[in-house]
Amino acid sequence: MNSENSFIKNRFQQLTDCFAFVFKEVLSGAARSVTPNSETDINRSAAELGLTLDEMYVLALVFHQQFRFKPIDEDKLTEIFERARGNRGDAYNCISTLKKLGYFVDDSETPNARIMLSKRAWNAVRTNDIEAIRDFKPRDLIQFLELFRTNLLENDYYSQRDMRDEVDFLFSFCDSLTLVSELKRADFVNKYLICAICARHCLENRPFDIGYMMRFTTSGAGITAVSYEIEEGFWPPLAKGLVRYAGGNLVREDIELELTPEGIEKFMPELTSELKSKLGKRGLKLPSYAISPEKIQPVKLLFEDKIKTQIKDLEKLIRPAVFQRYKKSLSPSDRMRGLTVLLHGDPGTGKTELALQLAKAGNRPVFKLDVTQIKSKWVGESEKNLKNFFTDYNRHLKTGNVEPVLLLNECDGLLSRRMSVNSSVDQMTNSLQNLLLENMENFQGILIATTNLTINLDSAFERRFLYKIHFPAPGIEVMAKLWKQCIPGLSRAEAEKIAIDFRFTPGEMLNVARKAALRKMLKPDVSLSQTVLQLCSEEKWDSHKKSKLGFQFN
């Protein structure tokens, strides 16, 4: 909004002054009547902020209380409102509306119901951002869908009645939206499903899993009927070609739905090319489990000479410009146009750390998956988890600026030879392997897998890895360098002696280094090498057995 056309900025300069004026004129309890001029000022201010008069009064009161004192009790708030406006019921309705819109939150630090401005609303008032205050109420398609996602898709504790009330509340806004007008006469379940599919499409670029709703609602007749129609394929939006199956179907009620181009045109004609471009940029947001390259700490790595050449080749190939040239060099008939790498060797030899450092060198995010995280005791759930992981990766592959690194960490069981099915566990393992093989067959990005065992590597996986690098246990020379890197105060001769006497893993070496630093602080006169030797002998129950060593340190 142009400041020259802003009544609030011309009349009060600051939103804080505007709310102070409203409080003084209406809510302070002073024995005065509102003058016609004051009433005009308040009405014009409320209109500019997109608020009703009641909402303006409640917002001003909560801000005044929070600015000068502390969050206000909800009962106290309604009492003051009743004195000023004469209707306590209107205050409760107004507070509930402002909470749902995100203006207010409950103060979680107090046992009683206390109201305070949300961080977003507080910052908007303090920074004089009128547009930000107006934007709490949805005025366009994206704001409507964002509020739907916040109030419904991100709150999985609602009952079916709560959900119905929330949907009705949201549909009281944005009558001009095609989505709202098209669904106005639909029942609650169909309103919810179509809006959920639209929200997932626009805001997250992924399909909607109807099991999400089924899991936390009490199945009523409406939900059961629509679920049956979807499973059988004669739900009207499916039958008319507005919505289609996007995957799932691994188990009952595990169906994913997405909009067709006809559905997008039907429900969201407001989705212009400019808006699609803006939404595409929002799609760049990484999932919570992904690691951005900025968060990967740089680590100096040491390798045996025989694998340095292979690693240098990978470092070059993973650079964005070189990787693009590599993809262009492939034959058009090649289905797998990505880069697949298998790092295998003994535990503690730094395979995972190398994958992270390669990603950092190429400024690429990492989609890291520890295979144990996806396995579930529920039928079909493990397969679904792996499928969703690849869906997230492929979505970011299309919308991101660079290809992320997909890191399958410690995937020994997943790459082993497929077995005959003697139990549900065998069936799940084979299903996971088939899913992985299917995704690797047409892979377009960068996949790095790490494993400790390759003796039982399935031949189908072996063919699908372009690079296979074996990490042997480092020799004495490399181990000595690692000790020097870990504990710089050691001389070369001392580091070599420790390397000969003790074959530690990186975790054990780091433990020794931390304890040595602590011991040195407490007993500065004790020889460092003697301290390290003593700590090494204490690190293992049987320190005479030499264990194998990894190679990276911060």
ABEGO torsion letter per residue (X at the ends): XBAAABAAAAAAGBAAAAAAAAAAAAAAGBBBBBBAAAAAAAAAAAAAAGBBAAAAAAAAAAAAAAAABBBBBAAAAAAAAAAAAGBAAAAAAAAAAAAAAGABBBBAABABBBBBBBAAAAAAAAAGBAAAAAAABBABAAAAAAAAAAAAAABAABBAAAAAAAAAAAAABGAABAAAAAAAABBAAAAAAAAAAAAAAAAAGBBBBAAAAAAABBBBAAAAAAAAAAAAGABAAAAAGABBBAEEGABBGBBBBBBBAAAAAAABAABBAAAAAAAAAAAABBBAABBBAAABBBBBBBBBAAAAAAAAAAAAAABAAAAAAAAAABBAABABABBBBBBBEBBGAGAAAAAAAAAAAAGBBBBBBBAAAABBABBGAAAAAAAAAAAAAAAAAAABABBBBBBBBGAAAAABBBBBBABAAAAAAAAAAAAAAAAAAABABBBBBBBABAAABBAAAAAABABBBBBBBBBAAAAAAAAAAABAABBAAAAAAAAAABBBBAAAAAAAAAAAAAAAAABAABBAAAAAAAAAAAABABAABBBBBBABBX
